[in-house]
Amino acid sequence: AKDFMAAQAAAEARPTAPPQRQRPVITPANPQDWSVTVPLQFPLVVDGVTVSALTLRRLTARDLTDIIMQDDNEESINIRARAAIAGIHPDILTALDVDDGLEVATAIRPFLPRALLGAEMMETDILAAAANRAADAG
């Protein structure tokens, strides 16, 4: 019991940690620079809901960390980052009409982290080539 009393006295003598600060409230300084809405020429029905526009928003450092932590597969990070920017499931991006896909990919470009911009440029080029081939064939 004596050891317990000594430990208790020592614990009470230790300085207590300062109270935890409340988390800061953080918002974008220029909200108009954080999002843009892209109307779709060819809307989709997703789970019974018509999607006629996509609102794109900038990713935060936490968003990108979450994307990487979910799966660090380099091939899927780009599509998952683009889907996160659009606030949708990656399957919706791949289901877009080619012209809508190109429009969305172009609008997403300024929102992509620099580390992913190279992969996005390649994907946009592929979509543009597909659209050009379809136009030439039609």
VMD Tcl script that builds the backbone (N, CA, C; Angstrom):
set m [mol new atoms 414]
animate dup $m
set s [atomselect $m all]
$s set {name element resname resid chain x y z} {
  {N N ALA 1 A 0.823 -1.190 0.000}
  {CA C ALA 1 A 0.000 0.000 0.000}
  {C C ALA 1 A 0.859 1.242 0.000}
  {N N LYS 2 A 2.057 1.113 0.653}
  {CA C LYS 2 A 2.949 2.261 0.732}
  {C C LYS 2 A 3.430 2.664 -0.671}
  {N N ASP 3 A 3.760 1.632 -1.519}
  {CA C ASP 3 A 4.201 1.917 -2.896}
  {C C ASP 3 A 3.096 2.603 -3.692}
  {N N PHE 4 A 1.858 2.129 -3.477}
  {CA C PHE 4 A 0.729 2.720 -4.169}
  {C C PHE 4 A 0.574 4.183 -3.763}
  {N N MET 5 A 0.675 4.469 -2.483}
  {CA C MET 5 A 0.528 5.845 -1.980}
  {C C MET 5 A 1.636 6.735 -2.538}
  {N N ALA 6 A 2.864 6.192 -2.641}
  {CA C ALA 6 A 3.986 6.972 -3.169}
  {C C ALA 6 A 3.758 7.269 -4.650}
  {N N ALA 7 A 3.267 6.264 -5.410}
  {CA C ALA 7 A 2.999 6.454 -6.832}
  {C C ALA 7 A 1.887 7.477 -7.029}
  {N N GLN 8 A 0.856 7.393 -6.176}
  {CA C GLN 8 A -0.260 8.339 -6.261}
  {C C GLN 8 A 0.227 9.759 -5.994}
  {N N ALA 9 A 1.059 9.930 -4.976}
  {CA C ALA 9 A 1.585 11.256 -4.640}
  {C C ALA 9 A 2.456 11.791 -5.775}
  {N N ALA 10 A 3.260 10.904 -6.385}
  {CA C ALA 10 A 4.116 11.331 -7.487}
  {C C ALA 10 A 3.279 11.760 -8.695}
  {N N ALA 11 A 2.216 11.017 -8.963}
  {CA C ALA 11 A 1.343 11.341 -10.093}
  {C C ALA 11 A 0.670 12.691 -9.878}
  {N N GLU 12 A 0.250 12.946 -8.639}
  {CA C GLU 12 A -0.413 14.216 -8.341}
  {C C GLU 12 A 0.568 15.366 -8.395}
  {N N ALA 13 A 1.846 15.102 -8.130}
  {CA C ALA 13 A 2.860 16.147 -8.115}
  {C C ALA 13 A 3.282 16.539 -9.540}
  {N N ARG 14 A 3.103 15.610 -10.509}
  {CA C ARG 14 A 3.480 15.906 -11.894}
  {C C ARG 14 A 2.597 17.016 -12.439}
  {N N PRO 15 A 3.198 17.894 -13.219}
  {CA C PRO 15 A 2.356 18.938 -13.825}
  {C C PRO 15 A 1.375 18.306 -14.805}
  {N N THR 16 A 0.194 18.821 -14.823}
  {CA C THR 16 A -0.819 18.276 -15.732}
  {C C THR 16 A -0.613 18.879 -17.111}
  {N N ALA 17 A -1.006 18.133 -18.111}
  {CA C ALA 17 A -0.898 18.614 -19.487}
  {C C ALA 17 A -1.840 19.799 -19.652}
  {N N PRO 18 A -1.416 20.751 -20.468}
  {CA C PRO 18 A -2.323 21.893 -20.692}
  {C C PRO 18 A -3.593 21.403 -21.365}
  {N N PRO 19 A -4.688 22.078 -21.130}
  {CA C PRO 19 A -5.948 21.644 -21.753}
  {C C PRO 19 A -5.802 21.653 -23.273}
  {N N GLN 20 A -6.440 20.676 -23.910}
  {CA C GLN 20 A -6.384 20.581 -25.370}
  {C C GLN 20 A -7.090 21.779 -25.989}
  {N N ARG 21 A -6.432 22.359 -26.986}
  {CA C ARG 21 A -7.059 23.469 -27.700}
  {C C ARG 21 A -8.158 22.924 -28.589}
  {N N GLN 22 A -9.189 23.687 -28.716}
  {CA C GLN 22 A -10.252 23.313 -29.632}
  {C C GLN 22 A -9.678 23.376 -31.047}
  {N N ARG 23 A -10.100 22.451 -31.903}
  {CA C ARG 23 A -9.593 22.429 -33.271}
  {C C ARG 23 A -9.966 23.724 -33.977}
  {N N PRO 24 A -9.063 24.229 -34.805}
  {CA C PRO 24 A -9.353 25.492 -35.501}
  {C C PRO 24 A -10.410 25.299 -36.582}
  {N N VAL 25 A -11.132 26.362 -36.846}
  {CA C VAL 25 A -12.093 26.366 -37.940}
  {C C VAL 25 A -11.342 26.894 -39.160}
  {N N ILE 26 A -11.259 26.069 -40.203}
  {CA C ILE 26 A -10.470 26.423 -41.377}
  {C C ILE 26 A -11.382 26.429 -42.600}
  {N N THR 27 A -11.342 27.523 -43.341}
  {CA C THR 27 A -12.115 27.627 -44.581}
  {C C THR 27 A -11.218 28.266 -45.644}
  {N N PRO 28 A -11.502 28.040 -46.920}
  {CA C PRO 28 A -10.710 28.678 -47.973}
  {C C PRO 28 A -10.844 30.198 -47.909}
  {N N ALA 29 A -9.743 30.889 -48.136}
  {CA C ALA 29 A -9.768 32.356 -48.145}
  {C C ALA 29 A -10.522 32.866 -49.375}
  {N N ASN 30 A -10.390 32.158 -50.484}
  {CA C ASN 30 A -11.075 32.534 -51.725}
  {C C ASN 30 A -11.892 31.347 -52.225}
  {N N PRO 31 A -13.084 31.134 -51.660}
  {CA C PRO 31 A -13.863 29.939 -52.006}
  {C C PRO 31 A -14.120 29.786 -53.500}
  {N N GLN 32 A -14.224 30.882 -54.228}
  {CA C GLN 32 A -14.485 30.801 -55.671}
  {C C GLN 32 A -13.348 30.110 -56.417}
  {N N ASP 33 A -12.156 30.053 -55.821}
  {CA C ASP 33 A -11.021 29.382 -56.451}
  {C C ASP 33 A -10.976 27.891 -56.123}
  {N N TRP 34 A -11.883 27.423 -55.271}
  {CA C TRP 34 A -11.838 26.043 -54.790}
  {C C TRP 34 A -12.804 25.115 -55.509}
  {N N SER 35 A -13.707 25.633 -56.337}
  {CA C SER 35 A -14.632 24.731 -57.017}
  {C C SER 35 A -15.144 25.341 -58.321}
  {N N VAL 36 A -15.609 24.453 -59.185}
  {CA C VAL 36 A -16.224 24.846 -60.450}
  {C C VAL 36 A -17.208 23.739 -60.827}
  {N N THR 37 A -18.304 24.113 -61.480}
  {CA C THR 37 A -19.298 23.131 -61.901}
  {C C THR 37 A -19.234 22.969 -63.417}
  {N N VAL 38 A -19.186 21.713 -63.842}
  {CA C VAL 38 A -19.112 21.382 -65.270}
  {C C VAL 38 A -20.425 20.707 -65.671}
  {N N PRO 39 A -21.235 21.359 -66.534}
  {CA C PRO 39 A -22.464 20.717 -66.996}
  {C C PRO 39 A -22.135 19.585 -67.964}
  {N N LEU 40 A -22.934 18.535 -67.949}
  {CA C LEU 40 A -22.740 17.406 -68.849}
  {C C LEU 40 A -23.699 17.525 -70.026}
  {N N GLN 41 A -23.188 17.359 -71.238}
  {CA C GLN 41 A -24.050 17.347 -72.419}
  {C C GLN 41 A -24.912 16.095 -72.438}
  {N N PHE 42 A -24.339 15.005 -71.912}
  {CA C PHE 42 A -25.016 13.727 -71.921}
  {C C PHE 42 A -25.099 13.197 -70.489}
  {N N PRO 43 A -26.120 13.643 -69.736}
  {CA C PRO 43 A -26.255 13.243 -68.332}
  {C C PRO 43 A -26.332 11.724 -68.177}
  {N N LEU 44 A -25.999 11.274 -66.998}
  {CA C LEU 44 A -26.069 9.861 -66.639}
  {C C LEU 44 A -27.082 9.684 -65.517}
  {N N VAL 45 A -27.622 8.483 -65.403}
  {CA C VAL 45 A -28.444 8.124 -64.251}
  {C C VAL 45 A -27.592 7.187 -63.402}
  {N N VAL 46 A -27.303 7.619 -62.189}
  {CA C VAL 46 A -26.463 6.852 -61.277}
  {C C VAL 46 A -27.290 6.487 -60.051}
  {N N ASP 47 A -27.473 5.191 -59.853}
  {CA C ASP 47 A -28.288 4.708 -58.725}
  {C C ASP 47 A -29.645 5.397 -58.679}
  {N N GLY 48 A -30.251 5.590 -59.865}
  {CA C GLY 48 A -31.586 6.175 -59.941}
  {C C GLY 48 A -31.621 7.693 -59.910}
  {N N VAL 49 A -30.459 8.344 -59.793}
  {CA C VAL 49 A -30.401 9.811 -59.721}
  {C C VAL 49 A -29.713 10.335 -60.980}
  {N N THR 50 A -30.332 11.313 -61.639}
  {CA C THR 50 A -29.737 11.898 -62.837}
  {C C THR 50 A -28.601 12.839 -62.443}
  {N N VAL 51 A -27.458 12.606 -63.059}
  {CA C VAL 51 A -26.285 13.455 -62.846}
  {C C VAL 51 A -26.112 14.264 -64.126}
  {N N SER 52 A -26.414 15.577 -64.046}
  {CA C SER 52 A -26.343 16.428 -65.232}
  {C C SER 52 A -25.197 17.435 -65.146}
  {N N ALA 53 A -24.476 17.435 -64.024}
  {CA C ALA 53 A -23.315 18.312 -63.854}
  {C C ALA 53 A -22.427 17.720 -62.766}
  {N N LEU 54 A -21.158 18.036 -62.849}
  {CA C LEU 54 A -20.218 17.624 -61.808}
  {C C LEU 54 A -19.591 18.865 -61.209}
  {N N THR 55 A -19.587 18.952 -59.888}
  {CA C THR 55 A -18.928 20.062 -59.208}
  {C C THR 55 A -17.559 19.580 -58.759}
  {N N LEU 56 A -16.541 20.218 -59.304}
  {CA C LEU 56 A -15.162 19.872 -59.003}
  {C C LEU 56 A -14.669 20.761 -57.880}
  {N N ARG 57 A -13.844 20.183 -57.002}
  {CA C ARG 57 A -13.292 20.986 -55.909}
  {C C ARG 57 A -11.844 20.591 -55.678}
  {N N ARG 58 A -11.083 21.525 -55.164}
  {CA C ARG 58 A -9.676 21.272 -54.869}
  {C C ARG 58 A -9.558 20.218 -53.775}
  {N N LEU 59 A -8.538 19.382 -53.896}
  {CA C LEU 59 A -8.240 18.417 -52.844}
  {C C LEU 59 A -7.424 19.099 -51.756}
  {N N THR 60 A -7.591 18.630 -50.545}
  {CA C THR 60 A -6.734 19.085 -49.455}
  {C C THR 60 A -5.619 18.062 -49.283}
  {N N ALA 61 A -4.622 18.402 -48.493}
  {CA C ALA 61 A -3.537 17.464 -48.205}
  {C C ALA 61 A -4.102 16.198 -47.570}
  {N N ARG 62 A -5.093 16.347 -46.714}
  {CA C ARG 62 A -5.711 15.178 -46.073}
  {C C ARG 62 A -6.428 14.305 -47.106}
  {N N ASP 63 A -7.113 14.936 -48.069}
  {CA C ASP 63 A -7.789 14.171 -49.125}
  {C C ASP 63 A -6.789 13.294 -49.875}
  {N N LEU 64 A -5.660 13.900 -50.267}
  {CA C LEU 64 A -4.671 13.147 -51.031}
  {C C LEU 64 A -4.048 12.042 -50.185}
  {N N THR 65 A -3.787 12.334 -48.915}
  {CA C THR 65 A -3.255 11.309 -48.015}
  {C C THR 65 A -4.231 10.149 -47.913}
  {N N ASP 66 A -5.517 10.445 -47.769}
  {CA C ASP 66 A -6.537 9.389 -47.683}
  {C C ASP 66 A -6.565 8.541 -48.957}
  {N N ILE 67 A -6.444 9.182 -50.115}
  {CA C ILE 67 A -6.444 8.458 -51.385}
  {C C ILE 67 A -5.251 7.506 -51.449}
  {N N ILE 68 A -4.096 7.985 -51.047}
  {CA C ILE 68 A -2.881 7.158 -51.072}
  {C C ILE 68 A -2.971 6.035 -50.050}
  {N N MET 69 A -3.518 6.331 -48.878}
  {CA C MET 69 A -3.608 5.316 -47.823}
  {C C MET 69 A -4.615 4.219 -48.196}
  {N N GLN 70 A -5.644 4.551 -48.954}
  {CA C GLN 70 A -6.623 3.546 -49.388}
  {C C GLN 70 A -5.937 2.499 -50.256}
  {N N ASP 71 A -5.045 2.962 -51.137}
  {CA C ASP 71 A -4.357 2.063 -52.061}
  {C C ASP 71 A -3.294 2.893 -52.771}
  {N N ASP 72 A -2.037 2.495 -52.632}
  {CA C ASP 72 A -0.981 3.292 -53.256}
  {C C ASP 72 A -0.638 2.821 -54.667}
  {N N ASN 73 A -1.549 2.083 -55.297}
  {CA C ASN 73 A -1.354 1.639 -56.666}
  {C C ASN 73 A -1.299 2.868 -57.576}
  {N N GLU 74 A -0.131 3.105 -58.173}
  {CA C GLU 74 A 0.057 4.311 -58.980}
  {C C GLU 74 A -0.920 4.405 -60.147}
  {N N GLU 75 A -1.324 3.260 -60.684}
  {CA C GLU 75 A -2.237 3.274 -61.826}
  {C C GLU 75 A -3.626 3.751 -61.429}
  {N N SER 76 A -4.048 3.475 -60.189}
  {CA C SER 76 A -5.401 3.858 -59.794}
  {C C SER 76 A -5.453 5.174 -59.016}
  {N N ILE 77 A -4.321 5.674 -58.558}
  {CA C ILE 77 A -4.334 6.931 -57.789}
  {C C ILE 77 A -4.895 8.065 -58.648}
  {N N ASN 78 A -4.502 8.124 -59.905}
  {CA C ASN 78 A -4.959 9.214 -60.773}
  {C C ASN 78 A -6.479 9.221 -60.908}
  {N N ILE 79 A -7.062 8.082 -61.227}
  {CA C ILE 79 A -8.522 8.041 -61.404}
  {C C ILE 79 A -9.231 8.289 -60.073}
  {N N ARG 80 A -8.672 7.763 -58.972}
  {CA C ARG 80 A -9.307 7.979 -57.673}
  {C C ARG 80 A -9.189 9.434 -57.248}
  {N N ALA 81 A -8.079 10.087 -57.561}
  {CA C ALA 81 A -7.925 11.516 -57.240}
  {C C ALA 81 A -8.907 12.344 -58.063}
  {N N ARG 82 A -9.020 12.021 -59.357}
  {CA C ARG 82 A -9.968 12.755 -60.209}
  {C C ARG 82 A -11.396 12.549 -59.735}
  {N N ALA 83 A -11.725 11.321 -59.327}
  {CA C ALA 83 A -13.070 11.055 -58.815}
  {C C ALA 83 A -13.315 11.826 -57.515}
  {N N ALA 84 A -12.298 11.891 -56.654}
  {CA C ALA 84 A -12.441 12.645 -55.399}
  {C C ALA 84 A -12.642 14.129 -55.690}
  {N N ILE 85 A -11.933 14.648 -56.664}
  {CA C ILE 85 A -12.103 16.049 -57.059}
  {C C ILE 85 A -13.548 16.296 -57.507}
  {N N ALA 86 A -14.106 15.321 -58.233}
  {CA C ALA 86 A -15.485 15.459 -58.735}
  {C C ALA 86 A -16.523 15.012 -57.713}
  {N N GLY 87 A -16.079 14.413 -56.598}
  {CA C GLY 87 A -17.012 13.971 -55.565}
  {C C GLY 87 A -17.854 12.790 -55.989}
  {N N ILE 88 A -17.301 11.927 -56.844}
  {CA C ILE 88 A -18.056 10.792 -57.374}
  {C C ILE 88 A -17.218 9.518 -57.305}
  {N N HIS 89 A -17.855 8.398 -57.578}
  {CA C HIS 89 A -17.157 7.113 -57.663}
  {C C HIS 89 A -16.375 7.079 -58.985}
  {N N PRO 90 A -15.178 6.478 -58.993}
  {CA C PRO 90 A -14.391 6.417 -60.241}
  {C C PRO 90 A -15.142 5.813 -61.427}
  {N N ASP 91 A -16.050 4.874 -61.194}
  {CA C ASP 91 A -16.801 4.260 -62.294}
  {C C ASP 91 A -17.626 5.291 -63.056}
  {N N ILE 92 A -18.047 6.349 -62.392}
  {CA C ILE 92 A -18.852 7.375 -63.062}
  {C C ILE 92 A -17.986 8.134 -64.068}
  {N N LEU 93 A -16.743 8.407 -63.705}
  {CA C LEU 93 A -15.851 9.098 -64.645}
  {C C LEU 93 A -15.665 8.293 -65.922}
  {N N THR 94 A -15.501 6.994 -65.776}
  {CA C THR 94 A -15.257 6.165 -66.959}
  {C C THR 94 A -16.527 5.913 -67.753}
  {N N ALA 95 A -17.691 6.210 -67.178}
  {CA C ALA 95 A -18.958 6.020 -67.880}
  {C C ALA 95 A -19.400 7.275 -68.639}
  {N N LEU 96 A -18.688 8.380 -68.463}
  {CA C LEU 96 A -19.064 9.613 -69.149}
  {C C LEU 96 A -18.919 9.468 -70.654}
  {N N ASP 97 A -19.758 10.179 -71.396}
  {CA C ASP 97 A -19.594 10.316 -72.830}
  {C C ASP 97 A -18.175 10.836 -73.083}
  {N N VAL 98 A -17.569 10.475 -74.199}
  {CA C VAL 98 A -16.180 10.865 -74.476}
  {C C VAL 98 A -16.019 12.383 -74.439}
  {N N ASP 99 A -16.935 13.127 -75.056}
  {CA C ASP 99 A -16.810 14.587 -75.062}
  {C C ASP 99 A -16.968 15.162 -73.648}
  {N N ASP 100 A -17.939 14.635 -72.891}
  {CA C ASP 100 A -18.092 15.077 -71.501}
  {C C ASP 100 A -16.847 14.707 -70.699}
  {N N GLY 101 A -16.313 13.508 -70.944}
  {CA C GLY 101 A -15.104 13.080 -70.245}
  {C C GLY 101 A -13.936 14.001 -70.512}
  {N N LEU 102 A -13.787 14.430 -71.755}
  {CA C LEU 102 A -12.717 15.353 -72.115}
  {C C LEU 102 A -12.927 16.710 -71.450}
  {N N GLU 103 A -14.175 17.175 -71.451}
  {CA C GLU 103 A -14.504 18.456 -70.805}
  {C C GLU 103 A -14.198 18.408 -69.306}
  {N N VAL 104 A -14.604 17.322 -68.658}
  {CA C VAL 104 A -14.367 17.162 -67.214}
  {C C VAL 104 A -12.865 17.030 -66.948}
  {N N ALA 105 A -12.162 16.235 -67.755}
  {CA C ALA 105 A -10.713 16.058 -67.563}
  {C C ALA 105 A -9.979 17.392 -67.699}
  {N N THR 106 A -10.391 18.198 -68.669}
  {CA C THR 106 A -9.782 19.515 -68.864}
  {C C THR 106 A -10.071 20.423 -67.668}
  {N N ALA 107 A -11.299 20.380 -67.163}
  {CA C ALA 107 A -11.667 21.215 -66.012}
  {C C ALA 107 A -10.994 20.741 -64.730}
  {N N ILE 108 A -10.709 19.439 -64.634}
  {CA C ILE 108 A -10.057 18.889 -63.439}
  {C C ILE 108 A -8.591 19.303 -63.370}
  {N N ARG 109 A -7.953 19.468 -64.535}
  {CA C ARG 109 A -6.511 19.719 -64.590}
  {C C ARG 109 A -6.027 20.773 -63.578}
  {N N PRO 110 A -6.664 21.952 -63.476}
  {CA C PRO 110 A -6.160 22.959 -62.521}
  {C C PRO 110 A -6.325 22.549 -61.049}
  {N N PHE 111 A -7.157 21.544 -60.780}
  {CA C PHE 111 A -7.405 21.098 -59.414}
  {C C PHE 111 A -6.480 19.963 -58.978}
  {N N LEU 112 A -5.757 19.375 -59.931}
  {CA C LEU 112 A -4.899 18.242 -59.604}
  {C C LEU 112 A -3.621 18.690 -58.900}
  {N N PRO 113 A -3.182 17.922 -57.905}
  {CA C PRO 113 A -1.864 18.188 -57.318}
  {C C PRO 113 A -0.799 18.032 -58.406}
  {N N ARG 114 A 0.250 18.818 -58.337}
  {CA C ARG 114 A 1.301 18.764 -59.356}
  {C C ARG 114 A 1.829 17.355 -59.587}
  {N N ALA 115 A 1.924 16.576 -58.510}
  {CA C ALA 115 A 2.469 15.224 -58.626}
  {C C ALA 115 A 1.629 14.343 -59.545}
  {N N LEU 116 A 0.362 14.650 -59.718}
  {CA C LEU 116 A -0.515 13.834 -60.555}
  {C C LEU 116 A -0.800 14.468 -61.911}
  {N N LEU 117 A -0.328 15.670 -62.127}
  {CA C LEU 117 A -0.664 16.400 -63.349}
  {C C LEU 117 A -0.154 15.705 -64.603}
  {N N GLY 118 A 1.031 15.107 -64.574}
  {CA C GLY 118 A 1.575 14.426 -65.747}
  {C C GLY 118 A 0.681 13.293 -66.201}
  {N N ALA 119 A 0.197 12.490 -65.268}
  {CA C ALA 119 A -0.685 11.370 -65.605}
  {C C ALA 119 A -2.005 11.891 -66.166}
  {N N GLU 120 A -2.496 12.998 -65.640}
  {CA C GLU 120 A -3.753 13.572 -66.123}
  {C C GLU 120 A -3.602 14.058 -67.555}
  {N N MET 121 A -2.467 14.665 -67.867}
  {CA C MET 121 A -2.244 15.161 -69.219}
  {C C MET 121 A -2.286 13.994 -70.203}
  {N N MET 122 A -1.680 12.877 -69.853}
  {CA C MET 122 A -1.684 11.707 -70.725}
  {C C MET 122 A -3.110 11.209 -70.934}
  {N N GLU 123 A -3.880 11.151 -69.861}
  {CA C GLU 123 A -5.252 10.649 -69.972}
  {C C GLU 123 A -6.110 11.590 -70.818}
  {N N THR 124 A -5.918 12.887 -70.662}
  {CA C THR 124 A -6.651 13.868 -71.465}
  {C C THR 124 A -6.290 13.704 -72.936}
  {N N ASP 125 A -5.004 13.481 -73.223}
  {CA C ASP 125 A -4.574 13.266 -74.605}
  {C C ASP 125 A -5.236 12.031 -75.201}
  {N N ILE 126 A -5.369 10.959 -74.419}
  {CA C ILE 126 A -6.008 9.730 -74.887}
  {C C ILE 126 A -7.480 10.006 -75.210}
  {N N LEU 127 A -8.167 10.726 -74.308}
  {CA C LEU 127 A -9.579 11.057 -74.546}
  {C C LEU 127 A -9.728 11.935 -75.786}
  {N N ALA 128 A -8.838 12.912 -75.946}
  {CA C ALA 128 A -8.908 13.804 -77.099}
  {C C ALA 128 A -8.689 13.014 -78.389}
  {N N ALA 129 A -7.732 12.097 -78.387}
  {CA C ALA 129 A -7.477 11.271 -79.564}
  {C C ALA 129 A -8.693 10.421 -79.896}
  {N N ALA 130 A -9.336 9.847 -78.870}
  {CA C ALA 130 A -10.530 9.032 -79.099}
  {C C ALA 130 A -11.660 9.886 -79.677}
  {N N ALA 131 A -11.829 11.089 -79.146}
  {CA C ALA 131 A -12.871 11.986 -79.648}
  {C C ALA 131 A -12.587 12.367 -81.091}
  {N N ASN 132 A -11.331 12.647 -81.437}
  {CA C ASN 132 A -10.976 13.004 -82.804}
  {C C ASN 132 A -11.218 11.846 -83.769}
  {N N ARG 133 A -10.867 10.614 -83.338}
  {CA C ARG 133 A -11.098 9.446 -84.178}
  {C C ARG 133 A -12.585 9.226 -84.415}
  {N N ALA 134 A -13.393 9.446 -83.369}
  {CA C ALA 134 A -14.844 9.272 -83.496}
  {C C ALA 134 A -15.404 10.330 -84.461}
  {N N ALA 135 A -14.892 11.551 -84.365}
  {CA C ALA 135 A -15.365 12.624 -85.260}
  {C C ALA 135 A -14.962 12.340 -86.703}
  {N N ASP 136 A -13.736 11.835 -86.899}
  {CA C ASP 136 A -13.272 11.512 -88.243}
  {C C ASP 136 A -14.070 10.376 -88.854}
  {N N ALA 137 A -14.457 9.418 -88.013}
  {CA C ALA 137 A -15.206 8.248 -88.493}
  {C C ALA 137 A -16.664 8.593 -88.799}
  {N N GLY 138 A -17.177 9.603 -88.078}
  {CA C GLY 138 A -18.597 9.929 -88.207}
  {C C GLY 138 A -18.857 10.788 -89.371}
}
mol reanalyze $m
mol bondsrecalc $m
mol representation Tube
mol addrep $m
